Amino acid sequence: EAEPTPTPVEEQPVQEEAKSNMESEQPVQVEEPQPEQAEKVKDEVKEEVMEEVKEDVKEEPAQVQLEAEAAVPEPEPEPVREPTPEPPNPLLIKVQECWAAVQANQTFQTWTELIVATEKLDQLDHLHAVYEPFLAAYPLCFGYWKKYADAEARHLNVDAALAVFERGVSATPYSLDLWGHYANFRKAHGGSPDDVRSIFDRGVAYCGSDYTGHTLWDKYLQFEEEQGAPGYVAAMYTRILGHPLRELPRYMQSLNTFVQNRTSAEFMSAEEITLLTTQLATRKDQEAAAAREAAAAAEGDAELPEPMDTTVTDEDVKAGWLSQRQAIMEHAKQVADARKPFEDNIKRTYFHVKPLDQAQLANWIRYLDFMEEQGDDSLGATVIVYERCLVPSASYPEYWERYVRFLASKGMKEEAIGALQRATNVYCRTRPEIHVFAARFDELGERITEARERLQMVVRDLAPRLLSAIVAAASFERRQGDLAAASAYYETLLEGEKHPKDAEKVATKLYPFVAMQYAAFLRQSAGQVEKARTTLQDALGIAPHVRSLWEAAIHLEECAGGEGMCERVTSLYECATSAPPEGSSVQAMSEKEREELSTRSVEFADSFGDAAALSKAIAAHAARFHLPTSIAAAATERTEAATGGSRKRHAETPAPTSHEPKVARTAELPGPPPPAAGAAPPAAAPAYGAYPPAPAYGAYPPAAYAYPPAYGYGGHYGYGGYGY
């Protein structure tokens, strides 16, 4: 039997034992250690080592602890990793760029570009930040109210979307489309029939009488048909037929179809059926009685007519009900036909920042005139037409002013104030003329504090250099008895225009006109003629080229009167008509303007001066203007045209060739044709020096119209617009 080869677990003891066995010639069986035994041996060894360590720790704990801590290697710190930056969002970058554009220049285009970028980003906080300020500035843009509500709905904010719709219809209640979207949204998101019906009712109350209001009525009618209540549908048709809509015939035809296959009890109440049946029966009885009387009164009738059937059938009831609706429709159609010429010319019914063309503006004016002529019976309809007009023309202060005046004339003071607030706070807030109008309206209503605040805001913030606003503010203070405050408005503007900050001590073009207005105020309202004279003299020293300024100074002296008036006026005329020195850099009036003023100086001397003054004025005028400028200019033009034309003709006319005969350049005019046989001889020509009779062109106008009056200043000088 062969001996197995032992596994060297503990090599030395096994070899010694094998050697001893060989010596004793006895075979030894060596067992291989099992894995469980090896693990058990390891555990025992570990326990022994731990016991020894514990004993050592008991003897020297501090030293052993230090050695153990030194034996344990410290873990290496993990390297700090920087967070990976997220890639830039191109949509967010685009929104930021559009925001910067809006902040730099707030226009409708920059706002709409920002809205488009924000819609693509589709983050709710950004959507709120964009839509809120935009709709505050442009509340009539119904499409953006719907976009805003849709954005809330996309983010599952149904209540917020309904709130947006509610704000939208409050801001633009005459929008057919927005009311329709609001009702459909409410229906699609769990709204009860009464909720949806209330939205439709509010919408048609505002714009149900719109000529194109069928778009909203169709949606309302479809909703009622979906509810399956024929009575509601019939009532809806009755309401529709009472409005001047373009589609009235279509609705009447649809009503006939609706009634045809139904009994009267399906769409009429019992009270209606009873009342109509009674009326029809009475009518039939009356007709039968009239027929019997007619038959009895007839002579020669052998037989009496058969008695009429007076029974009222259901078809009779339906026919009577339809005839009533037909009469309602006919009356509404007459109103619609009268408005049709104006409605057909309305091309834009919505708001846009682009201006309306002149044709549409004129059409709205004619339409409003027509509605006002209808009287108080159509007051509600006229108000609706005004409101419709103020949607596309919301940026025009003239239409707001007319609306306010119309409401005030009808005793609707609160409505007028509300319309004026809408114009000044939203739609025309940057237009100074509407604020001036509002101040005057407040003054008429004895709201003096509000009027003063409006005017101060205009001249301080909105249009500090607008002369009409300054005059309005000064005139307001004059009416309140505060002449010092009125003068302060003029003096502040006068000083600012005389020494502007952005120029090198050069007065602006507005300066002379401010001086003229201030001088007129000083003379007429404050009675300070000398200060007015000084104001105009200072202005003439700075702007001697402004003709109206000279005319204002002359008019001041004429109105002041008193001793030496002729000498003062003549002196002004001489200064105004004198030619500037050669080489002078001072800007002066044109030659034509100076000639016209010189002519007026002669007329003034003739009317108010003595013979010496008249002779002096005539001599001065003749010395300065040897030939009227108009005649001199015309002569110069004719000379230049003749010279240039002659040269041109010489250049264009070719020289005659050898075989062409030389002819005169000016052909002789043909003589009159010989008289026909039997005709009367021609009339003899008038003697030399005798004028032929003038043709009947029409009588000349009277002298008062042919020439301006001698000294009607407003018409003579063309200066009435400045308040003198």
Secondary structure as the mmCIF struct_conf table of DSSP 4:
data_model
#
loop_
_struct_conf.conf_type_id
_struct_conf.id
_struct_conf.beg_label_comp_id
_struct_conf.beg_label_asym_id
_struct_conf.beg_label_seq_id
_struct_conf.end_label_comp_id
_struct_conf.end_label_asym_id
_struct_conf.end_label_seq_id
HELX_LH_PP_P HELX_LH_PP_P1 ALA A 2 THR A 7
BEND BEND1 VAL A 9 GLU A 10
HELX_RH_AL_P HELX_RH_AL_P1 GLU A 11 GLU A 23
TURN_TY1_P TURN_TY1_P1 SER A 24 GLU A 25
HELX_LH_PP_P HELX_LH_PP_P2 GLN A 29 GLN A 34
HELX_RH_AL_P HELX_RH_AL_P2 PRO A 35 GLU A 59
BEND BEND2 GLU A 60 GLU A 60
HELX_RH_AL_P HELX_RH_AL_P3 PRO A 61 ALA A 71
BEND BEND3 VAL A 72 VAL A 72
HELX_LH_PP_P HELX_LH_PP_P3 PRO A 73 PRO A 88
HELX_RH_AL_P HELX_RH_AL_P4 PRO A 90 ALA A 104
HELX_RH_AL_P HELX_RH_AL_P5 PHE A 108 LEU A 121
HELX_RH_AL_P HELX_RH_AL_P6 LEU A 124 ALA A 137
TURN_TY1_P TURN_TY1_P2 PRO A 139 LEU A 140
HELX_RH_AL_P HELX_RH_AL_P7 PHE A 142 ARG A 154
TURN_TY1_P TURN_TY1_P3 HIS A 155 LEU A 156
HELX_RH_AL_P HELX_RH_AL_P8 VAL A 158 ALA A 171
TURN_TY1_P TURN_TY1_P4 PRO A 173 TYR A 174
HELX_RH_AL_P HELX_RH_AL_P9 LEU A 176 ALA A 188
TURN_TY1_P TURN_TY1_P5 HIS A 189 GLY A 190
HELX_RH_AL_P HELX_RH_AL_P10 PRO A 193 CYS A 207
TURN_TY1_P TURN_TY1_P6 GLY A 208 SER A 209
BEND BEND4 ASP A 210 ASP A 210
TURN_TY1_P TURN_TY1_P7 TYR A 211 GLY A 213
HELX_RH_AL_P HELX_RH_AL_P11 HIS A 214 GLN A 227
TURN_TY1_P TURN_TY1_P8 GLY A 228 GLY A 228
HELX_RH_AL_P HELX_RH_AL_P12 PRO A 230 ILE A 240
TURN_TY1_P TURN_TY1_P9 LEU A 241 GLY A 242
BEND BEND5 HIS A 243 HIS A 243
TURN_TY1_P TURN_TY1_P10 ARG A 246 GLU A 247
HELX_RH_AL_P HELX_RH_AL_P13 LEU A 248 GLN A 260
TURN_TY1_P TURN_TY1_P11 ASN A 261 ASN A 261
BEND BEND6 ARG A 262 ARG A 262
HELX_RH_AL_P HELX_RH_AL_P14 SER A 264 PHE A 267
BEND BEND7 MET A 268 MET A 268
HELX_RH_AL_P HELX_RH_AL_P15 ALA A 270 ALA A 297
BEND BEND8 GLU A 299 GLY A 300
BEND BEND9 ALA A 302 GLU A 303
HELX_LH_PP_P HELX_LH_PP_P4 LEU A 304 ASP A 309
HELX_RH_AL_P HELX_RH_AL_P16 ASP A 314 ASP A 344
TURN_TY1_P TURN_TY1_P12 ASN A 345 ASN A 345
BEND BEND10 TYR A 350 TYR A 350
BEND BEND11 VAL A 353 LYS A 354
HELX_LH_PP_P HELX_LH_PP_P5 PRO A 355 ASP A 357
HELX_RH_AL_P HELX_RH_AL_P17 GLN A 358 GLU A 373
TURN_TY1_P TURN_TY1_P13 GLN A 374 GLN A 374
HELX_RH_3T_P HELX_RH_3T_P1 ASP A 376 SER A 378
HELX_RH_AL_P HELX_RH_AL_P18 LEU A 379 CYS A 389
TURN_TY1_P TURN_TY1_P14 LEU A 390 SER A 395
HELX_RH_AL_P HELX_RH_AL_P19 PRO A 397 SER A 409
TURN_TY1_P TURN_TY1_P15 LYS A 410 GLY A 411
HELX_RH_AL_P HELX_RH_AL_P20 LYS A 413 ARG A 422
HELX_RH_PI_P HELX_RH_PI_P1 ALA A 423 TYR A 427
TURN_TY1_P TURN_TY1_P16 CYS A 428 THR A 430
HELX_RH_AL_P HELX_RH_AL_P21 PRO A 432 LEU A 444
TURN_TY1_P TURN_TY1_P17 GLY A 445 GLU A 446
HELX_RH_AL_P HELX_RH_AL_P22 ILE A 448 MET A 457
HELX_RH_PI_P HELX_RH_PI_P2 VAL A 458 LEU A 462
TURN_TY1_P TURN_TY1_P18 PRO A 464 ARG A 465
HELX_RH_AL_P HELX_RH_AL_P23 LEU A 467 ARG A 479
TURN_TY1_P TURN_TY1_P19 GLN A 480 GLY A 481
HELX_RH_AL_P HELX_RH_AL_P24 LEU A 483 LYS A 498
BEND BEND12 HIS A 499 HIS A 499
TURN_TY1_P TURN_TY1_P20 LYS A 501 ASP A 502
BEND BEND13 ALA A 503 LYS A 505
TURN_TY1_P TURN_TY1_P21 LYS A 509 LEU A 510
HELX_RH_AL_P HELX_RH_AL_P25 TYR A 511 PHE A 521
HELX_RH_PI_P HELX_RH_PI_P3 LEU A 522 ALA A 526
HELX_RH_AL_P HELX_RH_AL_P26 VAL A 529 ILE A 542
TURN_TY1_P TURN_TY1_P22 PRO A 544 HIS A 545
HELX_RH_AL_P HELX_RH_AL_P27 ARG A 547 ALA A 560
BEND BEND14 GLY A 562 GLY A 562
TURN_TY1_P TURN_TY1_P23 GLU A 563 GLY A 564
HELX_RH_AL_P HELX_RH_AL_P28 MET A 565 THR A 577
BEND BEND15 SER A 578 SER A 578
HELX_LH_PP_P HELX_LH_PP_P6 ALA A 579 PRO A 581
TURN_TY1_P TURN_TY1_P24 GLU A 582 GLY A 583
HELX_RH_AL_P HELX_RH_AL_P29 GLU A 591 PHE A 608
BEND BEND16 GLY A 609 GLY A 609
HELX_RH_AL_P HELX_RH_AL_P30 ALA A 611 ARG A 624
BEND BEND17 HIS A 626 LEU A 627
HELX_RH_AL_P HELX_RH_AL_P31 THR A 629 GLU A 652
BEND BEND18 THR A 653 THR A 653
HELX_LH_PP_P HELX_LH_PP_P7 PRO A 654 PRO A 656
TURN_TY1_P TURN_TY1_P25 SER A 658 HIS A 659
BEND BEND19 GLU A 660 GLU A 660
HELX_LH_PP_P HELX_LH_PP_P8 PRO A 661 LYS A 662
BEND BEND20 ARG A 665 THR A 666
HELX_LH_PP_P HELX_LH_PP_P9 ALA A 667 PRO A 670
HELX_LH_PP_P HELX_LH_PP_P10 PRO A 672 ALA A 676
TURN_TY1_P TURN_TY1_P26 ALA A 677 GLY A 678
HELX_LH_PP_P HELX_LH_PP_P11 ALA A 679 ALA A 687
TURN_TY1_P TURN_TY1_P27 TYR A 688 GLY A 689
HELX_LH_PP_P HELX_LH_PP_P12 ALA A 690 PRO A 695
HELX_LH_PP_P HELX_LH_PP_P13 ALA A 699 PRO A 702
HELX_RH_AL_P HELX_RH_AL_P32 ALA A 703 ALA A 706
BEND BEND21 TYR A 707 TYR A 707
BEND BEND22 ALA A 710 TYR A 711
HELX_RH_AL_P HELX_RH_AL_P33 TYR A 713 HIS A 716
BEND BEND23 TYR A 717 GLY A 718
HELX_RH_3T_P HELX_RH_3T_P2 GLY A 720 TYR A 722
TURN_TY1_P TURN_TY1_P28 GLY A 723 GLY A 723
#
